[in-house]
Amino acid sequence: MSNQGGIYTLIHNSSSSKILDPALRVETKARLEFVLKMTPAVLYTCQFRDDAFVATYVSDRVHQQMGYSRQDCLNNPEFWVKNIHPDDREAVLAGMPELFENDHHIHEYRFRHKDGHYYWVRDELTLVKDAQGCPVEIVGVWIDITDRKQLEESRRLAAAVFDNANEAIMVTDSQFRISAVNQEFEALTGYSEREMLGQMPRALSSDYHDVSFYRAIDNGLKRNGKWQGEIWSKRKNGDLFPGWLSITAIRDDKEQVTEHVALLSDMTTRKQDEQKIWYQANFDLLTGLPNRHLFTDRLHCAFSQSARQNKKVGLLFIDLDRFKWINDSLGHQTGDRLLQCVAKRLTSCVRNEDTVARFGCDEFTVILLDLTTAEEAEIIAQKCLDVLARPFLIDKQEIYITASIGLNNYPDAADDAGTALRNADIAMCQAKDDGRNRYRCYTQDILPQIESRLLMERELRQAFENKQFVVYFQPVINLKLGKGVGVEALIRWQHPERGIIPPAEFIQLAEETGLIIPIGEWVLKRSLDQVKSWLARGIPVSKLSVNVSGVQLKDARFVDKLNQMLISSQFPANKLILEITESILLKASEEVSNRLQAIKASNINIALDDFGTGYSSITYLKSFPVDVLKIDRSLVTGINASSDDAAIVEAITVMAHRLGIEVTAEGVERNEQKLLLESIGCDCGQGYYWSKPLPAAAFEAWLARAEQGE
Ligand SMILES: Nc1nc2c(ncn2[C@@H]2O[C@H](COP(=O)(O)O[C@H]3[C@@H](O)[C@H](n4cnc5c(=O)[nH]c(N)nc54)O[C@@H]3COP(=O)(O)O)[C@@H](O)[C@H]2O)c(=O)[nH]1
């Protein structure tokens, strides 16, 4: 059947066609052709033959809509089924029996365009029957519904986004009356959609913002069609929460605002995280005090404020004395607890508007605001020293600590925050140098002293690296035998410019900086190796004495390192005497006492040095494993037959002998002293009378001469 034939058939078969005269028929045909041309739909007829729907007529639109020619479609049993989208085909075919049941059927499916792409069609079919009710053909209309389908799809997507968004969404009309809210909105605010519909968003307003804030939102919307920013809102239960609000005005094609869409996200967690990060960046987590960063900020503010108000700002730089010792001996946990308690006590000394900060490990800094006189800062500094002087009870043990405080005032002693801090630090170092547990105010003249100390510290480090230390040896004489029995190793610093520097000038600094540990180890190793080499060469040295600092004894690895050195030098342990001072025993922790016992257990001897200068307590002699007692030079210097010192030396000697402890008198310079010490019963003597401390080679020569009785 031709296409023309199809139209004629349609006209002919319609019941009305029978009464049409030819002229009218021509007109009707023309009209029909015009309608078919103008309609955006594709009209077709088809018949169901041999299990297939075969098109018998198709309107010209088919080419425009589907890209096919009429020839492609007509009398082609495969055309229709083949071009239905594979995913839709089954459902489409399954719906066809309905056509025969109801004479009418509508279905929507994707159909392949000639260029290969699929588009959506609405296919409306009507079954045409003859007078007997037998199906003659099917008349169908294909309409391109792709736009509608896409619109539906984007609406479906928008609805899914609206329903499943992580942000609360609220839609209002142009007058801000709420027309829709999503589930997240309900969850965030506690209001149901029913409660909010028709309401103004005012219900969510907190008292946090003033009128100008809401006016700014209005202006933003009017000017830019959108506004976004942080806002505090109120939940139904009255809780306030921070949120990020983003409002967009929706306009129609006439640019009239029809709706507003507002997205609100809860910023509570983000705010909390920000708060946490800010806190960590500005506060010390152990003590809860402002840290160095916040302190410096506040110091700058305090200085600029005080400049405006013509007031003074006091700055305290507080460093705990020997805190490292507490950490090492009592453990870091106790050290931490102590720092927390110190922080509390220092805070109790100042007003709320002042700042106490933890500047470093055991360093605290204080800003004192609104001072009228510099003396006010001194009063606070003394108050800090006083509160710290009270014992701290930590884990049931009393702990004592002192502090050294440096003071500086703005604008008297510094022009800016950086200088003020540096000067306070310098004054604190001066307080340490002056004996600790005190405060010192910054003055111009303390700078050179501190600078020379800092220079010395740097040089000391370099001295170790550059091997500028040497060990001198001084003989220790057996007074009864009248000849050398032992040797004391004494360190010297061979400074490239200043020559030989005695230990009194650098040992304390080495202790304070911790350098004494590597330096002390080096002295031990060097002395052991030297004496071992003398012994190997038959040079008679019965004992080697080496000074050991309290800092070394606090080193948990000291005993292991010592034993290791004895092994590697193959030095007999019972020939070694470690000289320690009474002050070490006085402050000895349980660990240090145990370490001394372990040293003794290794067969190493222990000598108590400088006896007679401090407490000179017999208790220590009883409770610690002391083998030798060295009577200090200050007692020996003034000794003569009738002096008190002679009586003291004799008493010490008798007492020591009773306890099985040998006695060595130091600083023997004259024959009378030697004779008196012999008569008192002193075991050994050491001093310039026999020899000053000498470099190894000179000592060797001295020994050779002594052996020959010179
Ligand atoms: N931790 C370490 N401390 C050490 C080490 N080497 C030394 N030191 C300590 O320095 C103190 C001073 O030592 P030094 O300047 O070497 O003085 C010793 C002798 O030179 C001096 N002496 C000896 N006999 C006389 C004398 O007749 N007259 C006089 N005016 N001085 C004399 O006494 C010091 C002896 O030392 P000691 O027996 O240890 O007291 C020294 O005391 C150590 O504390 C080291 O390697 N590590």
The ligand as an SDF file (V2000), in Angstrom:
LIG
                    3D

 47 52  0  0  0  0  0  0  0  0999 V2000
   83.3090   16.2760   87.3060 N   0  0  0  0  0  0  0  0  0  0  0  0
   84.6030   16.5300   87.2160 C   0  0  0  0  0  0  0  0  0  0  0  0
   85.1210   17.4250   88.0240 N   0  0  0  0  0  0  0  0  0  0  0  0
   86.4400   17.6730   87.9160 C   0  0  0  0  0  0  0  0  0  0  0  0
   87.2300   17.0350   86.9830 C   0  0  0  0  0  0  0  0  0  0  0  0
   88.4960   17.5120   87.1270 N   0  0  0  0  0  0  0  0  0  0  0  0
   88.4490   18.3930   88.1000 C   0  0  0  0  0  0  0  0  0  0  0  0
   87.2190   18.5040   88.5630 N   0  0  0  0  0  0  0  0  0  0  0  0
   86.7060   19.3530   89.6330 C   0  0  0  0  0  0  0  0  0  0  0  0
   87.3380   20.5560   89.6180 O   0  0  0  0  0  0  0  0  0  0  0  0
   87.8580   20.8180   90.9200 C   0  0  0  0  0  0  0  0  0  0  0  0
   89.1030   21.6230   90.7950 C   0  0  0  0  0  0  0  0  0  0  0  0
   90.0780   20.8260   90.1870 O   0  0  0  0  0  0  0  0  0  0  0  0
   91.5160   21.3640   89.9710 P   0  0  0  0  0  0  0  0  0  0  0  0
   91.4710   22.7870   89.5840 O   0  0  0  0  0  0  0  0  0  0  0  0
   92.1890   20.3910   89.1160 O   0  0  0  0  0  0  0  0  0  0  0  0
   92.0630   21.3090   91.4350 O   0  0  0  0  0  0  0  0  0  0  0  0
   92.5760   20.1290   91.9770 C   0  0  0  0  0  0  0  0  0  0  0  0
   93.9950   20.2970   92.3110 C   0  0  0  0  0  0  0  0  0  0  0  0
   94.6780   21.0020   91.3060 O   0  0  0  0  0  0  0  0  0  0  0  0
   93.8970   21.0860   93.5770 C   0  0  0  0  0  0  0  0  0  0  0  0
   95.0450   20.8630   94.4270 N   0  0  0  0  0  0  0  0  0  0  0  0
   95.6500   19.7140   94.7360 C   0  0  0  0  0  0  0  0  0  0  0  0
   96.6690   19.9240   95.6080 N   0  0  0  0  0  0  0  0  0  0  0  0
   96.6800   21.2530   95.8900 C   0  0  0  0  0  0  0  0  0  0  0  0
   97.4500   22.0630   96.7040 C   0  0  0  0  0  0  0  0  0  0  0  0
   98.4080   21.6520   97.3900 O   0  0  0  0  0  0  0  0  0  0  0  0
   97.1870   23.4010   96.7350 N   0  0  0  0  0  0  0  0  0  0  0  0
   96.1230   23.9140   95.9680 C   0  0  0  0  0  0  0  0  0  0  0  0
   95.9260   25.2380   96.0160 N   0  0  0  0  0  0  0  0  0  0  0  0
   95.3810   23.1490   95.1920 N   0  0  0  0  0  0  0  0  0  0  0  0
   95.6370   21.8420   95.1360 C   0  0  0  0  0  0  0  0  0  0  0  0
   92.7950   20.5540   94.2450 O   0  0  0  0  0  0  0  0  0  0  0  0
   91.9150   19.9320   93.3250 C   0  0  0  0  0  0  0  0  0  0  0  0
   91.8410   18.4850   93.6660 C   0  0  0  0  0  0  0  0  0  0  0  0
   90.6820   17.9680   93.2360 O   0  0  0  0  0  0  0  0  0  0  0  0
   89.7700   17.0830   94.1970 P   0  0  0  0  0  0  0  0  0  0  0  0
   90.6070   16.1260   94.8460 O   0  0  0  0  0  0  0  0  0  0  0  0
   88.8070   16.4360   93.2110 O   0  0  0  0  0  0  0  0  0  0  0  0
   89.0620   18.0110   95.1070 O   0  0  0  0  0  0  0  0  0  0  0  0
   88.0500   19.4870   91.5760 C   0  0  0  0  0  0  0  0  0  0  0  0
   87.9580   19.5840   92.9740 O   0  0  0  0  0  0  0  0  0  0  0  0
   86.9210   18.6900   90.9720 C   0  0  0  0  0  0  0  0  0  0  0  0
   85.7730   18.8570   91.7690 O   0  0  0  0  0  0  0  0  0  0  0  0
   86.6510   16.0730   86.1470 C   0  0  0  0  0  0  0  0  0  0  0  0
   87.2940   15.4570   85.3080 O   0  0  0  0  0  0  0  0  0  0  0  0
   85.3150   15.8500   86.3050 N   0  0  0  0  0  0  0  0  0  0  0  0
  1  2  1  0
  2  3  2  0
  2 47  1  0
  3  4  1  0
  4  5  2  0
  4  8  1  0
  5  6  1  0
  5 45  1  0
  6  7  2  0
  7  8  1  0
  8  9  1  0
  9 10  1  0
  9 43  1  0
 10 11  1  0
 11 12  1  0
 11 41  1  0
 12 13  1  0
 13 14  1  0
 14 15  2  0
 14 16  1  0
 14 17  1  0
 17 18  1  0
 18 19  1  0
 18 34  1  0
 19 20  1  0
 19 21  1  0
 21 22  1  0
 21 33  1  0
 22 23  1  0
 22 32  1  0
 23 24  2  0
 24 25  1  0
 25 26  1  0
 25 32  2  0
 26 27  2  0
 26 28  1  0
 28 29  1  0
 29 30  1  0
 29 31  2  0
 31 32  1  0
 33 34  1  0
 34 35  1  0
 35 36  1  0
 36 37  1  0
 37 38  2  0
 37 39  1  0
 37 40  1  0
 41 42  1  0
 41 43  1  0
 43 44  1  0
 45 46  2  0
 45 47  1  0
M  END
$$$$
